[in-house]
Amino acid sequence: MRVWVAPWEDADGTLHGANHLYIEVLPRRWQLDGAVLPAAGVLQPLQIAERSQTDLTNHRR
């Protein structure tokens, strides 16, 4: 959960700007595109691009 903290002034007159706090309400789980993955889910690529040896050598530089 994200909590917004409004700007505020402390006892010394220092202004503190607005901020966000992130609070964990439920234990975290992996999530892709808003859909929760099943516990035994397997991710598979939609497309595999083949690269030549030249492309791989140039990519490492």
C-alpha positions in Angstrom: 0.0 0.0 0.0 1.3 3.5 -0.8 0.6 6.2 1.8 0.9 9.9 1.0 2.4 12.1 3.7 1.4 15.8 3.2 4.0 18.6 3.6 4.5 19.5 7.2 6.5 21.9 9.4 8.4 20.5 12.4 8.8 22.3 15.8 12.0 24.0 14.6 10.1 25.5 11.6 11.7 23.2 9.0 9.4 22.4 6.1 9.3 18.8 5.1 8.0 18.1 1.6 5.3 15.6 0.6 6.5 12.0 0.6 5.2 8.5 0.0 5.6 5.6 2.4 5.2 2.0 1.1 3.7 -0.5 3.5 3.5 -4.2 3.0 -0.1 -5.3 3.9 0.1 -8.9 2.5 3.2 -11.0 1.7 4.6 -10.2 -1.7 4.2 -12.5 -4.8 5.5 -12.2 -8.3 3.2 -10.3 -10.6 3.3 -9.6 -14.3 1.0 -7.2 -16.1 -1.4 -7.1 -13.1 -2.0 -10.8 -13.1 -0.9 -12.9 -10.2 1.1 -16.0 -11.4 0.0 -19.4 -10.1 2.4 -21.1 -7.7 3.5 -23.7 -10.4 3.4 -21.3 -13.3 6.1 -21.5 -16.0 7.2 -18.5 -18.0 8.0 -19.1 -21.7 9.3 -16.5 -24.2 6.8 -15.5 -26.9 9.6 -15.2 -29.5 13.2 -16.3 -29.8 15.5 -14.2 -31.9 18.5 -16.1 -33.3 21.8 -14.1 -33.4 24.8 -14.7 -35.5 28.3 -15.2 -33.9 29.2 -11.7 -35.2 26.3 -10.1 -33.4 27.3 -11.9 -30.1 30.9 -10.8 -30.4 29.9 -7.1 -31.2 27.4 -7.1 -28.3 30.2 -8.0 -25.7 32.2 -4.9 -26.6 
